[in-house]
């Protein structure tokens, strides 16, 4: 599938995108509002960063207990419940006088609920689209995320100039409700992809299987660690430039949109696998210049250029799907999403701690340097082991996809 027209004629793909867009709009507007609210209340770069990205750490716990539900629960019902839970939690965060510790309790609960979302969405998209449409469909999904981030962060920054953060949080709750409504009305009820009940043991058995082959492990690490370190640096935008954080996030989203458009639509399929390492390096290199404390326009431009590198995830997700049987696609993508956002939460914790000890600019530079080091190490490991280390389980998974 190489045509956008064909893609959008696929039944259910448009409402699937629309529900995600409403959820993502709520996440961007609400995240910026909450990060601003916490920073104004505490003056702490660490707490501000954790309020935006720390809840993702809770997804590690949710993944341990809930991730098998990505393939063992009906997807429409799960996505609807997730959006309703986020609407309720965000409304609670808007309550006046809510102490900071209570804010993080709510965020912990939201992180546990969200641990199912990535796997359910990824597995459902894998069902909605034909096998040859995954990369194009995923690129449009990512581009929609980029567009919503651009408009959401820009709108969030503008709204915060006229409204209080708590009113912006209530607006985010309304978007979550809209997402739940589109999920319920626009998606077809589907049975679970796999039999059995979600359980701790089923989650760990499948995670162990997915982690059992070296090629898949390298793909997962490539999806998680360089990205998480850079996003950890991104979590410091509010403390780096409090009045222009929305602009910097919007410019980063613009770069992500451009990268997904180029890789998903313009780059020939035969060339895509070669771009994983260059794109991961691009993701980090521009942030090395933050050691010079550039002005806001230069910082925003650097964020836009660097964010083109997020398109590496398209290349690596395609590789992951080629190594995974269809009946495990939801949990495989859920493990990817959970690991990615958990590493982003860890990155925010690391970056916030470094910023407390040094400065936001220095912390962002150090996080970028660490990301580059990890990418080069993974590239060396991939070159060393190559395709020759493929296990029997991996070959069987590859046949299942073909």
N, C-alpha and C positions, 0 to 999 in steps of 0.2 A: 504494500500500500504506500504510494508516493504522493497522493493527492489529498489536499485538505477537503475538497468537495466530497470525495469518497469517505473520508474520515467522519465528517459531520453528518453524512447520511446513515451512519451506523446507528441503529436504534439504541436509545438510552444514553448515548455518549454525551449529548448536549445537556440533559438534566443532571447527569453525573458531574459534568464540569461546573454547571451553575451552582449546584449545592456546595461543591468544594470552594467556589469563588466566594460565596456568602460566608462560609466558615473561615476562610482565609482573611477576608476583610475584617471580620470580628477579631481574629487573632492579632492582626497588625495594629488596628486602631486601639484595641484593648491593651495590647502589650506595651505600646508607646505611652498610653495614658497611665498604666500602672507603674511602669518604670519611672516616669516623671513624678508621679505621686510619692513613690518611695524615696526618690532622690531628694525631693523637697522636704520630706519629713525627717530624713536621716542625714543627708549630705554625704552618704557613703557610696562610692563607686561600686564596691563589692555588692552591697544589698540591692542597688539599682540593677546591676547586671544579673544577679540571681533572680530578681523578680521577673525579668523578661525571659531568661533562659534556664534558670535553675529548676523549674518544674519538670523539665525534660529528664533530670536525674531520676525522678520518681518513676519514669517509664521503665527503668531497669527492673525495679521491683514488680511492676505490672507485667513485664515480659516474662518473668519467672513463673507467674501464676496464671496469666490470662492469655498468653500469645497463641496457644493452641486453638483458642476460640476464633482466630482469624479464618480458619478453614472449617470449623465445626459448628459455627453459628450462622443463621440466615443474615446475609450482609445488609439488606435494606433496614431491618429492624435494629441492627447494631449501630449503623451510621445515624439513624434517627435518635436513638437513645443517647449516643455520644453528644450530639449537638444540643439536645435538651439539657443534659447534665452540665455542659459548658455554659449554657444560657443561665441556669440557676446559679452556678458558682460565680459567674461574672457579676450577676446582680448582687450577690452577697459582698463581693469585693467593693462595690460602689457604696456600701453602707457608711454613713458618717461615723467617725470615731472608732472605726475598726482598727485594733492595734496591729502593729507590724507582724507579731508572731502569728496572729490569726490569719493574716494575709497569706503567710507561707503554709499554713495548714490547709487552706482552701486550694492553693496551688499544688500542694502535694496530692490532694484528692483528684484534682483535674489531671495531673500527670498520670495517675494510676488508670483513670478512665481512658486517657488518650493513647495508652500503650496498645490498644486494639486497633486504633484508627488507621494507621499506616498500612498494616497488613490487610485489613478488610478492604480498604480502597484499592490497594495494589492488586489483590486477588480478584476483586470485582472488575477492575479495568481489564485484567487478563482474560476474563470471561466475556466481557462486552466486545472486545476487539478481536479480529482474526489474528493468527500467529504472526503474519507479516506486517501487522499494523501497530505492534507494540511500541517500537521506537518513536514513530511519528506521533502516536497517541500520547506517549509519555512526554515527548517534547512539548506538545501543545498544553498538556497538563502543567508542566513546569513553567511554560511561558505565561499561562494564565496566573500561576502563582506569582511570577515576576510582575505582571501587570497589576495584580491586586496589591502586591507589596508597594509598588510605586505609588499608586493612587491612595492606598490605605495610609502609608506613612506620610505622604504629602498632605492628604486630607487630615490625618491625625495631628500633624504639626500645626496646620491652619486652625483646626478646631480648638486646640489647646490655647491658642491665642485669644479665643473668644469665649470658650466654655471651660468649666472646671474639669479636672481629670475624672471626677466621679460621674459627671454627665456623659463624658466620652465612654466610660465603662458601660453605662446603661445603653448607649447606642450600640456598643459591641454585643451586648446581650440580645438586642433585637435582631442583629444579623445572625446570631446563632439560632434563634427561633426560626428565621426565614430559611436557613439551611435545613433544619429538621423538617420543615413543611415541604420543601422541594424533594428531599429524600423520600418522604412518605408518598407524595403524589406522583413523582416523576420516574421512580425506579420500580421495576417489576419484582415482586416477591420471588426469591430464589431459595432452593434448599441449600444446606451446607455442602461444601465441596467434598468433605471427608466425613465418614461415619464416626460415631463415638462422642462422648461428652468432653468438653474442655476440662483439663485437669492439670495440676502441677506436674504429674509424672509424664503425661502425654506431651506437654510443652517441652520438658527437658529431654525426652527421648528424641523428639524431632529436631530440637536445637542441636543436640549432640550429633545427629546424622548430618545436618546441614554443615556443621563445623568439622566434620570428620575428614574431609579431603583438603589437601594443601591448596589447590587452585582456588577453591571457594573461600578458604580462610584469607588468602591474599586479596581476593576481591572485596571481602567484607572490610578488611583493615584499610584498603584503599578508599572505600566509601566512607569510612568512619573518621579516621584519625586526622588526615590533613584538613578535611572539612571542619571537624570539630574545633581544631586549634584556631583556624581563621575566624570562625563564627564567634569563638570566645573573645577574640580581639574586637570583632564587630560589636559585641555587647557593651563596649566602652564608649560608643558614640555619644551617649547622653552626657557622660562625665567629661569627654574630650571637647565637645562643642555643644553645651546645653541648649543654646538657642537655634542650632542648625542640625540637630540630630535627625529630625524628620527628613530634611533634605539629603543628608548622607545616606540614610536607609533607602530613600527613593532612588537615588543614583545607583546604589548597589543593585537594587531590583531591576533597574534599566539594563545594567550590564548582564545580569543573569538572563533577562529576556533575550538579549541579543545573542548570547552564547547558545541558548537552547534553540533559537530559531536557526542559527547557522549549522549546528551539529545535527539537529533533527530533520531539517528540510534540505539544506544545501550541500552538506558534506556527503560524498559517495559512501555507501555502506562499506566498501572495501578499505576505505581510508580511516574509518572511525576508530578501529581498535588501536591504531598508532597514536591517537590523540590523548589517551588517558593520562600519561605522565606529563606532557607539555601543558595540558590544561590544569592539572593539579599544581604545577609550578607557577603558572600564571595566577592562580588563586591567591598565592602568598607573596610573590615578589614585590608588587607595588607597595605593600605595607611596610617593607623594609625602610622606605623613605620617610615613614612617620617619625623616625628618630630625629629628623630635622624639624619636627613640629610645623608642617606646612600649613598654610592658610586654609580656611574652609573651602574655597573653590578648588584648590589643588587637592585637598583631602577627598572631596566629593568625586573629583575626576579619577583619583587613584582607586576609590571604592568601586566606581563603575567599571574600570578596566579589569581590576582583580576579579570582579564577580562574573565576568565572562567565563572564568575557570570553573564555575559551578557546573558547567555543562559536562565536565568529566563524569558526573554521576550518570548521565545518559549512557555513556559508553560502558561504564562498569555495571550498570543495571542490565543492559543487554547481555553482557558476558555472564552475569549471575543467572539470568533466565535460561541461557543456553546450557547451564550446568545443573538445572533443577527440574524435577518432574512436575507435571501440571498440578497434581493433587497436593503438592507442597508449596505451590507458588505463593499462596497467601501468607503462610508462616515465614517463607524465605524472605519475602518483601517486608513482612512485619519485623523480622529480626534485623534486616537492614535499617528500616526506619527507626526502630527502637535504639539500636546501637548508635546510629548517626545522631539522633537528638540527645541521647545520653552523653555522648562525647562532646556535643555542643554545650550541654550543661556543665560538664567537667571543665571544658575550655573556658566557660564564663567564670567558673569558680577560680580557675588558675589565673585568668586575666585580671579579674577583680582583685585578687590577692596581690598580684604583682603591681597593679595600679595603686593599691593602698600603700605599698612599700616604696614605690618609685613615682611614676606618673602614668596617666593613661597612654600617652604617646610612646613611652618606653615599653610599657607592657604590650601594646599592639605590635611593636617591632619585634620583641622577643617571641611572641606567639607565632608571627610569620616565619621567623628563622627556624623555629621548631618544626613547623609544618613542612618547610622545604627539606629539612633533614630527614623527616619521616618519609616523604615522597621519594627521595633519592635512595633510601634504604630499601623501600618496597620495590623500586625499579630494579635494584641489584638482585634482590631475591627472586623476582620474576624471571630475570635473565638467567640466573643460576639454575633454577629448577625447570623453567619452561614447561612445555606440554608433555615432557617425558615423564613427569611425576604423577600423571593422572591415574587415579585408583579405579578399581573395577566398579565401585559404586558410582563414581563420576561418569564413567563411560555409559553406564546404564541410564543415568540421568540425562545425558546428552541425547541418547537414542529416544528417550521419552519425549523430549522437546521436538525432535525432528518428525 
